[in-house]
Amino acid sequence: MNSAHWRTHLADVDWPTLEHAYGDASDVPGWIEGLTGAETVEESLHELWSAVLHQGTLYDSTEPAMTSIASVLGARQTADAEGTAWLLLMFADAVHDYEQVGADDAETAALVRSARDSLLGIAALVRPLIADDGPEAAASALLQAAARTADSAAVETLSARADARPAAQVEQACVAALTTLGADVAAALADGDPGLMMAATLARIAAGSTETTDLDALVTGWELAVEVASHIAFDVGNLPEWLSANNPEASAHVLAALPMPDETTIAGLVDVVVGSRSNAPAAVRRLLALAALPEAGPESMIAALRQCPATPEVCDALVALAERVTTGDTSAIGSSTFDTDARTDAALALLRAGDGRWARPMAQALLTNPAARGLMVATSASGRSALGYALVREHAPSSTMVVAGIRQALRQKPPADPSRDGAGHLVELLASWPAEAAADALPEVRELLAVAPRQSADALATWGDTAGIDRVREASVTGDATVLLALARLTKDTDDFHHVLDADLEHKESEVLAHWADRTDRRFLDWCRGLVGTKAATSDHQRGNQLTALRILAAVDSDEAATGWPVVRSIIDAGRGPIEEAIGLALDWRARQLLPPEACTDFEALLTDLVVTDRKDYNGPIVKTSAAAAIALLDVGLPLPDAPARIVKVVAGSVTDRWARELGLRLAERLAAAPATVRRAVAKKLQTLVDRDERFDSTGDIAVEDARTVARLRPILHKLETE
C-alpha cells in the first residue's frame, strides 16, 4: 500500500464490524484522521492507545488500525511523528508479548498471526523515515527489526543510514536493527565508532548472547551503554531493568561485575532474582555482598533483599540491616504520601520466613518512629498496606515487645489526615491475639473508642472486657452496627442483639452472622432467610453471606437445606466467588443426608461438569472452580472424569494461577492415589513447571512465594512418581 493513499485504506476497512476495548471500531477512522491535526493529535493518540491497544491487548481492529497509522506516519502527515512511532512500537511489543505467552484458543492465535504478518507491511510503510532525523527515524529503524524479516530493501536502507557520519541516535538504531536481523554490520563498524559498537553489543545481548566479549564490553562501557540503550530498544526505562527483562543470565553477570552499583543496578539485580530461577543465586550473592558493605544504604538493601527467597543468609542480612535503621521515611505513589519504616519491611519479610527475630525490628519501629501509628509496610514489590492489617493477614503471633510498641504507637497524636491513621488496624492486630497476651493494651484500646470505635469495640468484645461495657454503650449512640454488635456480645442481652438488626447492616452482615449468640432466635433466623432470598446474589461477598446464613438455618431446621439448595447450586454452577464455601456446604449437607436423593445426584453431576467444562468471568476461565470440584469428587469417593489431559490442564492451570494455587497443590497431592495414566501425566507437567526458569506469579513477592511453591511441589512430585 502506498503511504500517500492512507485515506483509501481507511475507507476500504469495514470498521463498524470490528471491535476495540470499548465497543465497535467505527470511531477509529476519526482518531486516525486526527493524527494529522496539531490540535487533535494528542487526543487521537491517547484514544488509539487506550482503545485499539488497551493494556497491550490485540483486537480485530488493532492490525488494520496500526497499518493505517503507519501509512500516515510514512507519508509524514502526522502532527506528532514521535508519538505516532511510539504507538507502532507499542504494537510490535504487544505482538511479541502475545507470542511469548502463547494463545490458548484458535481465535487469539489467528489474531496474533495476522498482527505478526502486518509488521512486515508496517516496516515498509515507515521505511522512508529512516532517512530523517529524530526519534521517529530511530523508531522506524527498530520497526524493521520488529518485522523479523531481513528483506533486501530494509537491509539496504538500514545499511546506508548506518554508514552515515557523524553517527548518532538513528545510526545506532540502524546498527541494532541490522544486528537483530542477522545482517552484516562490518562496514558500519569499520571505523570503530564507540556508540555504534555498543549498539551492536546491546542488540546481540538482547538476542540472547552471553559471550564473554559482549558482557565484558558492556561492563567496561557501562556509562556509554546507559546512553545508547534508549536509542536501540523500545521503552527502556533504565538499562538494568531492560537487561534483566531481555537476558537474565547476562544481567546477573554484568550487574554483579559493576564496581559501584547505584539504585537502578540494585533494582536490576532484584529483577533477575524475580524473573529467573537459574540466575537468581548469583544475583542474590551480589546483593548480600553489597548489603555487607559499611556504605550500603540499609533501606535500599532491605527493599531488595526482602524480595529474595528467604534463605538463612538473607534473613541474617535483613536482621543486621534493620539494626542500622534509626528513622522512618515518607514515600509517595502518585499524589498520595504515606509513612514507612524499613525496619517494619524487614520484620514482615522475617515473619513470612518463619524467623522469630521479626519481633525486634517491628517493636523498634513502633517504639521509636514518631509516625508509627500510620506506618505502611511493603507487602510486594510495589504494594503496601497498613501495618496492622498486613500483620493480621500474616497471622503474626503475639509478642510482648510488639504489644509494647503498639501501645506506644496508639498513644501518639493522630495524623492530621485521618486517612493515614492506622490505629484501627493496630487494634485489629491486638484483637487477633488472646486477651491475656494483649491485656496491657486494654487502656489504650478503651481510649480509642472515640477515634476508632468499630475496631476498639470489636476488640473489647473479643476479649470479653465486661468492664468496658459502659464505654462501649456510650460509643454505640451513633447507631453503628459494629459497635452495637460489640455491645450485645458483651452484655449478651437479647434486646441489645435485636437493636443490631435495626441498624444499617450494609457490608456488616458477615459480622452479625459470625457473632450472633442465640442461633435459634426467631428474629435472627427471619433476617437470615431474607439474606438468602431465592436466587444467588450479585456480589461475591453477598454470596458468602448467603452460604453462612444457609448453614445457620439448616443447623436449626434440616428442611432449610432442601429449600436453600437452588441458591447453593446456582452459586456453585456460576463458578465464581465463594466456590469452596459453596461446595463445602453442599458436601456437608450431603454427608448429613439433608438433601433429597435427586439433589445429591444433581450435585455430583454438577461437580463432574465443573471439572470438564470451564466457567468463565471477564478474565477468562476460572480454573479455581474446576480444581475445587475435582477435590470434592475425590472427597466423596467418586472418580474423576476419564480425561487425563483435562486433569493435567486443571492442575497446571491452578498451580500457575496465583488465586488458585493452594487448590492446585491440594489437588495434586490428592492425585497420588489416581490411576497411573493420570499420575504420570500430571507429574510430567508439574515437573516442567518446576524445571522452567520462569517463576510462578504471585500476589506478594514473586521470588519468595515461588520458592515456597517449588518446595511444596517437590514432595508432591515424588509421591506422584512413586505411588
Secondary structure, 3 states (H helix, E strand, C coil): CCHHHHHHHHHHCCHHHCEECCEEHHHHHHHHHHCCCCCCHHHHHHHHHHHHCHHHCCCCCHHHHHHHHHHHHHCCCCCCHHHHHHHHHHHHHHHHHHHHHCCCCHHHHHHHHHHHHHHHHHHHHHHHHHHCCCHHHHHHHHHHHHCCCCCHHHHHHHHHHHCCCCCCHHHHHHHHHHHHHCCCCHHHHCCCCHHHHHHHHHHHHHCCCCCHHHHHHHHHCHHHHHHHHHHHCCCCCCHHHHHHHHCHHHHHHHHHHCCCCCHHHHHHHHHHHHHCCCCHHHHHHHHHHHHCCCCCCHHHHHHHHCCCCCCHHHHHHHHHHHHHCCCCEEEEECCEEEEECHHHHHHHHHHHCCCHHHHHHHHHHHHHCCCHHHEEEECCCCCEEEHHHHHHHCCCCCCHHHHHHHHHHHCCCCCCCHHHCCHHHHHHHHHCCCHHHHHHHHHHHHHHHHCCHHHHHHHHHHHCCHHHHHHHHHHHHHCCHHHHHHHHHHHCCHHHHHHHHCCCCCCCHHHHHHHCCCCCCHHHHHHHHHHHCCCCCCCHHHHHHHHHHHHHHHHHCCHHHHHHHHHHHHHHHHCCCCHHHHHHHHHHHHHCCCCCHHHHHHHHHHHHHHHHCCCEECCEECHHHHHHHHHHHHHCCCCCCCCHHHHHHHHHHHHCCCCCHHHHHHHHHHHHHCCHHHHHHHHHHHHHHHHCCCCCCCCCCHHHHHHHHHHHHHHHHHHHHHC
